[in-house]
Amino acid sequence: MSFYPEDIEYSEKYDDDEFTYRHVVLPKSVAAAMHKLTQCKRLLTEHECESLGVQQSSGWVHYAIHPPELHILLFRRPK
């Protein structure tokens, strides 16, 4: 069973040699709005992330969809 927080939750940042990463966990209502926007078939734009309430500094890119946990957004930015 998936865990849905009450508010948007942001992970600590983690790195590899090329990118800095973080993940964002969406509440059920925000995840439903995201699914409505994308049908879980494409990545979100920066503007769409902002419209859903995801607040990050510029440069973060939604880079992958992880089907078992569609309410968890995966972001990265170059180091």
N, C-alpha and C positions, 0 to 999 in steps of 0.2 A: 504494500500500500504506500502511496506517495505521501510525503510530508509537505503540507502547504502552510507557510507561516502566515501570521496575521498581517504583517507588513512586508514590503520588499526587503530582502536580506542580501547583503553583499559579502562575498568571501574576502579573505585576505588575498593579496596579490602573490603570485608565484611566477617563477621565471624559468626559461631555458636560455640557450645561447643567443636566440634570435628575438624572442618575444617576451613580454610580460602578460600574464593571464589573470583572469578573475572570472568567477561565475556569480550569477545573480539568480536568486530563488524568488519566484513570483507567488503572491497569494492566489488562491483559486479564482477570485473574480478578475484579477489582472491577467491571469493565464487564459481565462475564457475570452477576454477581449483580444489578446494576442492571437489566439487560435482563429478568431473571427477575421482578423486582418490577413492572416497568412495561410490559413487552412493547414498549417504546419508543413508547408511545402516549399517555403523560401525563408531566407534570412531577413531579419528586420533592418531597416535603415536607421540611421542615427535619429532622424526626426520621429520615426515610429516609436523608438525606444523612449524618447523624451515624452511623447504623447501618452505612453503607458505609465509614466511616472518614474522611469529608471533614470537616476541622476548620476552622471559621471562626468569627469573632465573630457575634453575633446580628444579624439584620437582612438578611442575604443571602438572596435569593430566586432559585431556579432558574426562569428566565423564558423559556427557549426551547430547542427541540430542533433540532439541525442534522443532518439525515439523513445527509449524507456522512460525518460523524464523530460517531457516537453516543456514543463514549467520551469526548468532550469536553463537559463541562457548562458552560453559560453562566449566570453569576450577575450580579445587580445589586442595588443598594440605593439609596434616595433620598439625595441629597446633603444 
